[in-house]
Amino acid sequence: MNNIIYEDNHLLVVEKKINIPVQLDSSNDEDLLTCLKKYIKEKYNKPGNVYLGLVHRLDRPVGGVMVFAKTSKAASRLSKQIRENKIKKTYLAVVYGNLKEKAILKDKILKNNKTNTSVISENGKEASLDYELLAKKDNLNLVEIHLHTGRSHQIRVQFSSRNNPLYGDQRYNKNAKPGEQIALFASELEFIHPVTEEKMIFNLPLPNRYPFVLFKE
């Protein structure tokens, strides 16, 4: 399986490809969790059901680095790190419009479970992130984003609400053209190993697809 980045007895760190659901959904398309369980079952010739703990998610159209837990103890400890905001997630995105060099975005986000969309609302939950502008090409900006909270569609909603929608975001960018791929990528993940307590950092290079290629040297 070519998207395995790191593996030991406790963890599986992988690159999620774009347009693959993390877990089984109503589409019934092949999902990452099921694929990884098959991989473990075949590699280690395991009988019966394989345990693999899902501790965080990425939206279906978004690719990037993810960690899965191979034991319930690892899953519990990683989930605790997420609750305590100790897992650092870094994203790269290409957004439209004019931006400050650096900023912290704070809002309240409300999710509509029926439509699977989120909006800025006083009735929502606190949402916070910070970003840094890395490069600019015409009306497109490459930004590095650090999430402080993990609300549904948070990056997409917070930027679009400020007239800086993500390139290719079919849900929150009214000018996105059919067939465009959202320019959002989970580029780095940092956490403490749930057993060895070693600091683990995994990162991936800028994707080799438009519009990210505009910013490759």
CORVEN-V454259 format. One line per field, one symbol per residue. psi: psi as a letter, one per 20 degrees, with the letter a starting at -180 (. if undefined). A space follows every 10 residues. Layout:
BEGIN
psi: ???
END
This chain:
BEGIN
psi: oijphqpaih qopropqqjp qgrpaihjqp rgggghhggg gggjlpqaqp popoirrqqg iprapqpqpi qhgggghhhg hghjkipppp qpqoqrapqr gqqppprppp pohgilrqqp qhjaqppqrq rpohqpodjp ppqpppphrl qpkggggggh ijklqqpjoi hjoijpqpiq ppmppnhqpp rppigijqpp ppqqrpqlqq jhhhjp.
END
